[in-house]
């Protein structure tokens, strides 16, 4: 098992990932912020879905999801249609225009990563992918369980503070 010092360094390195994400965000088309790109990617990967499912996958509040969906819908990248099982709900799906934009986003991301990591070997990139996938897996579904500090916080809060 790693030592406290190792975990402290990992925490510093993970906080610096924000710099990498902001750098990648700068290669996105100006009218496609990263939240919109993620919405398109999820719709492309998982297919048609309700907004509630999208919010779950994004792990964000429904109101934030609604803003992301409004943005991509207003630009014509997704289609919304009534859910035949519940007419009050809408089903979202990526359309050809959204897929074309997603292809452009993917190409830009890939080019940026290739440029920034040009001195990395294929093995180094493979290892990073492997370790990041393992890290994500180790955290599991944090939506359904509290991390240690979150559990303490929720215990000490009164119902009106939750």
C-alpha positions in Angstrom: 0.0 0.0 0.0 1.2 3.5 -0.8 2.3 5.9 1.9 0.6 9.1 3.0 3.4 11.0 1.1 2.5 9.2 -2.1 -1.2 10.1 -1.8 -0.3 13.7 -1.0 1.7 13.9 -4.2 -1.1 12.2 -6.2 -3.5 14.8 -4.8 -1.2 17.6 -6.1 -0.9 16.0 -9.5 -4.6 15.4 -9.8 -5.3 19.1 -9.0 -2.9 20.1 -11.8 -5.1 18.1 -14.2 -7.3 21.1 -14.4 -4.5 22.8 -16.4 -4.5 20.0 -18.9 -8.3 20.1 -19.2 -8.3 23.9 -19.7 -5.7 23.5 -22.3 -7.8 20.9 -24.2 -10.8 23.1 -23.7 -9.0 25.9 -25.7 -8.9 23.6 -28.8 -12.7 23.3 -28.9 -14.7 25.2 -31.4 -15.7 28.6 -29.9 -19.4 27.7 -29.8 -18.9 24.3 -28.2 -17.8 24.5 -24.5 -16.5 21.3 -22.9 -19.9 20.6 -21.2 -21.6 20.6 -24.6 -18.8 18.3 -26.0 -19.4 15.8 -23.2 -23.2 15.9 -23.8 -22.6 15.0 -27.5 -20.1 12.3 -26.6 -22.4 10.7 -24.2 -25.4 10.8 -26.6 -23.2 9.3 -29.3 -21.8 6.6 -27.0 -25.1 5.6 -25.2 -27.7 6.5 -27.8 -31.1 8.1 -27.2 -31.9 8.9 -23.6 -34.0 11.0 -21.2 -32.4 14.1 -19.7 -32.5 12.4 -16.2 -30.3 9.7 -17.5 -27.9 12.2 -19.1 -27.7 14.0 -15.7 -26.8 10.7 -14.1 -24.0 10.1 -16.6 -22.7 13.6 -16.3 -23.0 13.4 -12.5 -24.4 16.9 -12.3 -27.6 18.6 -11.2 -30.6 18.5 -13.6 -30.6 22.3 -13.9 -27.0 22.3 -15.2 -27.8 19.4 -17.5 -30.8 21.4 -18.8 -28.5 24.4 -19.7 -26.1 22.1 -21.5 -28.9 20.5 -23.4 -30.4 23.8 -24.3 -27.1 24.9 -25.7 -26.6 21.9 -27.9 -30.2 21.9 -29.0 -30.2 25.6 -29.9 -27.2 25.0 -32.2 -29.0 22.1 -33.9 -26.6 19.3 -32.7 -29.3 17.2 -30.9 -32.9 16.3 -31.5 -35.5 16.2 -28.8 -38.7 14.2 -29.2 -41.5 13.2 -26.8 -40.9 9.9 -25.0 -43.6 7.5 -26.1 -43.6 5.9 -22.6 -44.1 9.2 -20.8 -45.3 12.2 -23.0 -44.1 14.6 -20.3 -40.5 13.5 -20.9 -38.3 14.1 -23.9 -35.8 11.8 -25.5 -32.5 13.3 -26.6 -30.4 12.0 -29.5 -27.4 13.3 -31.3 -28.1 14.1 -34.9 -25.8 14.2 -38.0 -24.8 17.8 -37.4 -23.8 16.9 -33.8 -21.9 13.9 -35.0 -20.0 16.0 -37.4 -19.1 18.5 -34.7 -18.1 15.6 -32.4 -15.8 14.3 -35.1 -14.2 17.7 -35.3 -13.8 17.9 -31.5 -12.3 14.4 -31.4 -9.8 15.3 -34.1 -8.8 18.5 -32.3 -8.4 16.7 -29.0 -6.3 14.0 -30.6 -4.1 16.5 -32.4 -3.6 18.5 -29.2 -2.7 15.4 -27.2 -0.3 14.1 -30.0 1.4 17.5 -30.1 1.8 17.9 -26.3 2.8 14.3 -25.8 5.0 14.0 -28.9 8.0 12.9 -26.8 6.0 10.1 -25.1 6.3 6.5 -26.4 3.3 4.5 -27.3 4.0 2.4 -24.2 3.9 5.5 -22.0 0.6 6.6 -23.4 -0.8 3.1 -23.1 0.3 3.0 -19.5 -1.2 6.3 -18.7 -4.5 5.2 -20.3 -4.3 2.0 -18.2 -3.7 3.8 -15.0 -6.4 6.4 -15.6 -8.9 3.7 -16.3 -7.8 1.9 -13.1 -8.1 5.2 -11.1 -11.6 5.8 -12.4 -12.6 2.2 -11.6 -11.2 2.4 -8.1 -13.5 5.3 -7.4 -16.4 3.3 -8.8 -19.8 5.0 -8.7 -19.2 7.8 -6.2 -22.8 9.0 -6.8 -24.2 6.0 -4.9 -21.7 6.1 -2.0 -20.1 8.8 0.0 -16.3 9.2 0.0 -14.8 9.3 3.6 -15.0 13.0 4.1 -18.4 13.3 2.5 -19.8 10.8 4.9 -18.5 12.8 7.9 -19.9 16.0 6.5 -23.4 14.5 5.9 -23.4 13.1 9.4 -22.6 16.4 11.1 -25.1 18.5 9.0 -28.6 19.0 10.2 -31.5 18.1 7.8 -32.0 21.8 6.9 -28.3 22.0 5.9 -28.5 19.1 3.5 
